[in-house]
Amino acid sequence: MKYNSESIQQINELKKEHNAIILSHVYQEKDIQSIADFTGDSLALSKKVIDSNADTIVFCGVTFMAETAHILNPKKTILLPNKSAGCDLADMATLDQLEQEKKAHPNAAVVCYINSSAEIKANSDICCTSANAVSIVQSLQEDEVIFLPDKNLGSYISELTSKKIWLWDGYCYVHEDINPKTILALQKKHPHAETIVHPECNTAVRKLADCVGGTAKMAKYVSESQCQEFIVGTEDNFIYSLQQNNPNKRFFPVLTHCRGMKSTTITDVINALTLNQFEITLPESIRLKAYKTLERMMNIS
């Protein structure tokens, strides 16, 4: 089912009936972003749940995002419209691997990127986002840090801090697939454009950028820049959000998509509201430990 007036009416009626709101990550398809009550990055959306009076939250994102919303808001019903909407990056870190790394580096603090499972968060010392990763790492007393699961974000942090960063062999294929050749070709084609890229991109790509940051930082940079054209080095659907907030500026995609984000449809959202599916829950023991990891981050940043 595509975005149309009938589906919008049905969704609005279901939201009212269930006292629900819809949250959408900025990497979702534009049809999904269009029906959302709020759009943003994963942590901003999870915080939005805390402030909401809604009983039911339809979280249009991937599994780790809905888990984070549940960790922070256990009394609300968190629904993930498509239960198969996963994150390959988050899947690249397992508890067994983490225990091995802890044994190999016993003096290191464990910092997990928010793009990780609840189980990994529960067994880390502190969490971080792409926006606060550098400040989180710098705030730690330990001189060594095990950073997981994204090696590119980890290398970005190592460039900006004196800490010894033990990198995990994980990556986001959406950003790993962006290469310098693509950026250089776009820069040649659009010589007046500025380049914004996500720190999950590799070092060579980051060096070509005018701005390196998470989606919130990139959005702020675009809104404040005098430039009228931008090459956007992250998931292409982010351009929809940028265009909505900057209608007079032009954006050029690098042609990269997230399978997990693309999997959610309007039909999934309607089914989630109609059938109350698929609810995200966690064992309380894991939720509480993961909550402490997130809470420590939020107290610092």
C-alpha positions in Angstrom: 0.0 0.0 0.0 1.3 3.4 -1.0 0.9 6.7 0.7 -2.6 8.0 -0.1 -5.5 9.8 1.5 -7.3 6.6 2.4 -4.3 5.1 4.2 -3.7 8.4 6.0 -7.3 8.6 7.2 -7.1 4.9 8.4 -3.8 5.6 10.2 -5.2 8.7 11.9 -8.3 6.8 13.1 -6.2 3.9 14.4 -3.8 6.3 16.2 -6.7 8.0 17.9 -8.3 4.6 18.9 -5.0 3.3 20.4 -3.6 6.6 21.7 -0.6 6.0 19.5 2.1 8.0 17.8 4.3 7.1 14.9 8.1 7.7 15.0 10.2 7.5 11.9 14.0 7.4 11.5 15.2 9.8 8.8 16.5 6.8 6.8 13.0 5.4 6.3 11.3 5.7 2.9 9.6 9.1 2.3 6.1 7.6 2.5 6.9 6.5 6.1 8.5 9.8 7.1 5.4 11.6 5.7 3.0 9.8 8.0 5.2 10.1 11.1 4.4 12.4 14.1 8.1 12.8 14.7 11.3 12.1 12.6 14.9 12.0 13.7 17.8 9.8 14.7 17.4 6.8 16.9 18.2 8.4 20.3 16.2 11.6 19.6 13.2 9.4 18.8 13.7 7.3 21.9 13.8 10.4 24.0 10.6 11.6 22.3 8.9 8.5 23.7 9.7 9.6 27.2 8.0 13.0 26.6 5.0 11.5 24.9 1.6 10.9 26.6 0.9 8.1 24.0 0.3 4.6 25.2 1.5 3.0 22.0 4.6 3.9 20.0 4.9 2.6 16.4 8.7 2.9 15.9 9.5 2.9 12.2 13.2 2.0 12.2 15.2 -1.2 12.9 15.3 -3.6 15.8 18.0 -2.0 18.0 16.1 1.4 17.8 12.8 -0.1 19.0 14.8 -2.0 21.7 16.3 1.3 22.9 12.9 2.9 23.0 11.7 0.0 25.2 14.8 0.2 27.4 14.0 3.8 28.2 10.3 3.5 28.3 9.3 0.0 29.6 5.7 1.0 30.5 4.8 2.0 27.0 4.0 -0.4 24.2 6.7 -0.3 21.5 5.7 -1.7 18.2 8.2 -2.5 15.4 6.0 -2.6 12.2 8.3 -5.0 10.4 9.8 -7.7 12.7 12.5 -8.5 10.1 13.8 -4.9 10.0 17.3 -5.5 11.3 20.7 -3.8 11.3 23.6 -5.8 9.9 26.0 -3.5 11.8 24.4 -4.4 15.1 24.5 -8.1 14.2 28.3 -7.9 13.8 28.8 -7.9 17.6 28.0 -10.9 19.7 28.3 -11.4 23.5 30.9 -14.2 23.0 33.1 -11.9 20.9 32.8 -9.1 23.5 33.8 -11.4 26.3 36.9 -12.4 24.4 37.8 -8.7 23.8 37.4 -7.9 27.5 39.8 -10.7 28.4 42.3 -9.5 25.7 42.1 -5.9 27.0 41.2 -6.1 30.7 42.1 -2.4 31.4 39.9 -1.0 28.6 36.4 0.5 29.1 33.8 -0.9 26.8 31.9 1.8 24.7 29.1 0.5 22.5 27.6 2.5 19.7 23.9 2.8 20.0 23.7 0.7 16.8 24.1 -2.5 18.9 21.8 -5.0 20.5 20.3 -4.7 23.9 22.5 -7.6 25.1 25.6 -5.8 24.0 24.5 -2.6 25.7 23.8 -4.6 28.9 27.4 -5.8 28.9 29.1 -2.5 28.0 30.2 0.3 30.3 28.6 3.2 28.4 26.8 3.8 25.2 27.3 6.5 22.6 25.8 8.0 19.4 27.6 9.3 16.4 26.9 12.8 17.8 28.5 12.3 21.2 31.0 9.5 20.6 34.1 11.7 20.8 33.0 13.5 24.0 31.9 10.2 25.6 35.3 8.6 25.0 37.1 11.7 26.2 35.1 11.7 29.4 36.3 8.2 30.5 39.1 7.8 33.1 40.5 4.7 31.3 43.2 5.2 28.7 42.0 2.3 26.6 38.7 1.8 25.0 37.1 -1.2 23.3 34.8 0.4 20.8 32.1 -1.6 19.0 30.8 -2.4 16.6 31.7 0.1 13.9 35.4 0.3 12.9 35.0 3.5 10.9 33.3 5.5 13.7 36.0 4.0 16.0 38.8 5.3 13.7 37.1 8.7 13.5 37.1 8.8 17.3 40.8 7.8 17.4 41.6 10.7 15.2 40.1 13.2 17.7 41.2 11.7 21.0 44.4 10.6 22.7 42.8 7.3 23.9 43.9 4.0 22.6 40.9 2.6 20.7 40.7 -1.1 20.1 38.6 -1.3 17.0 35.9 -3.9 16.3 35.8 -5.5 12.8 32.3 -4.3 12.0 30.9 -1.8 9.6 27.7 -0.4 8.2 27.5 -1.5 4.5 25.4 1.5 3.7 28.4 3.8 4.5 31.1 1.3 3.7 29.8 1.2 0.1 30.4 4.9 -0.3 33.8 5.3 -1.8 36.1 8.3 -2.6 35.6 7.8 -6.4 31.8 8.4 -6.0 32.4 11.5 -3.9 35.0 12.9 -6.3 32.8 12.3 -9.3 29.9 14.1 -7.6 32.2 17.0 -6.6 33.4 17.3 -10.1 29.8 17.3 -11.4 28.6 19.8 -8.8 31.6 22.0 -8.1 29.7 24.5 -6.0 28.3 21.9 -3.6 29.5 21.2 -0.1 30.0 17.6 1.0 28.5 16.2 4.2 29.2 12.6 5.2 28.5 10.3 8.2 31.4 9.2 10.4 30.5 5.6 9.6 32.1 6.2 6.2 35.8 5.2 5.8 38.7 7.6 6.4 39.3 8.4 2.7 35.7 9.5 2.3 35.7 11.5 5.5 38.7 13.4 4.3 36.8 14.7 1.3 34.0 16.2 3.4 33.2 19.7 4.5 31.2 18.3 7.4 31.5 14.9 9.2 28.7 14.0 11.6 25.6 12.1 12.4 22.3 13.0 10.8 21.5 15.7 13.4 24.8 17.4 12.9 24.5 17.2 9.1 21.0 18.6 9.3 22.2 21.5 11.4 25.2 22.2 9.1 22.9 22.3 6.0 20.4 24.7 7.7 23.2 27.1 8.8 25.3 27.0 5.6 25.1 29.7 3.0 25.8 27.0 0.4 22.8 26.0 -1.7 23.9 22.6 -2.9 25.1 19.5 -0.9 26.5 16.1 -1.7 25.0 13.8 1.0 27.2 10.9 2.1 24.7 8.8 4.0 21.5 6.8 3.4 19.7 8.4 0.5 16.4 8.7 2.2 17.9 11.3 4.5 17.6 13.7 1.7 13.8 13.8 2.0 14.2 15.2 5.5 16.8 17.7 4.4 14.6 18.8 1.5 11.6 19.3 3.7 13.5 21.6 6.0 15.5 23.3 3.3 13.1 23.6 0.3 15.3 26.1 -1.6 18.5 24.0 -1.4 19.6 21.1 -3.7 20.8 17.7 -2.6 22.7 15.0 -4.5 22.6 11.4 -3.2 25.4 8.9 -3.3 23.0 6.1 -4.2 23.1 3.9 -1.1 20.2 2.3 0.7 19.6 0.4 4.0 17.7 -2.9 3.4 16.4 -2.8 7.0 15.0 0.7 6.7 13.5 0.1 3.3 11.6 -3.0 4.6 8.9 -1.0 6.5 5.8 -0.2 4.5 2.6 1.7 5.0 0.8 -1.6 5.2 3.1 -2.7 8.0 2.3 0.5 10.0 -1.5 -0.1 9.5 -1.1 -3.8 10.6 0.9 -2.8 13.6 -1.8 -0.4 14.8 -4.6 -2.8 13.9 -3.2 -6.0 15.3 -0.9 -4.5 18.0 2.2 -6.1 16.3 5.1 -6.6 16.7 5.7 -5.6 20.3 9.3 -5.2 21.5 10.1 -6.6 24.9 13.2 -7.6 26.7 14.0 -9.7 29.9 14.0 -7.2 32.7 17.5 -8.2 33.8 18.9 -7.2 30.4 16.7 -4.1 30.1 17.9 -2.8 33.5 21.6 -3.3 32.7 21.2 -1.7 29.3 19.3 1.2 30.8 22.3 1.9 33.1 24.6 2.1 30.0 22.3 4.5 28.3 21.6 6.5 31.4 25.4 7.0 31.9 25.7 8.3 28.4 22.8 10.7 28.8 24.1 12.0 32.1 27.4 12.9 30.4 26.2 14.3 27.1 
